[in-house]
Amino acid sequence: METKVRKRDGQVEPFDRNKIKDGLVKSGATPEQAEQVTAAIEAWAPSAAADGVIDAMAIRTKLLELLRVANPQAAATFEAYRKPAEETPAQEPPAQEPPAQPE
């Protein structure tokens, strides 16, 4: 059975090792470290999936656990990264009505 990933927005898509590996390299891991962590995630994911589906956050948690050992600086960079859609929008202060003018 092919492992699928449930993203934060609820969409389910096929597991893509290249997304993991590319993200690791972009965060500062060497290609060798990225391959090692990716292979470990790929081997682990099917056993952690329920009915063939695993949450993206579970993958992220496991990935950070492995990356902290392999390359702590890359792990910190990876952990700090948030996609624009993941950022919490800044709340604007409530609009204030101008004071009532005396008649």
Sequence and secondary structure as in RCSB ss.txt:
>XXXX:A:sequence
METKVRKRDGQVEPFDRNKIKDGLVKSGATPEQAEQVTAAIEAWAPSAAADGVIDAMAIRTKLLELLRVANPQAA
ATFEAYRKPAEETPAQEPPAQEPPAQPE
>XXXX:A:secstr
   EEE TTS EEE  HHHHHHHHHHTT  HHHHHHHHHHHHHHHHHH BTTEEEHHHHHHHHHHHHHHH HHHH
HHHHH   GGGS                
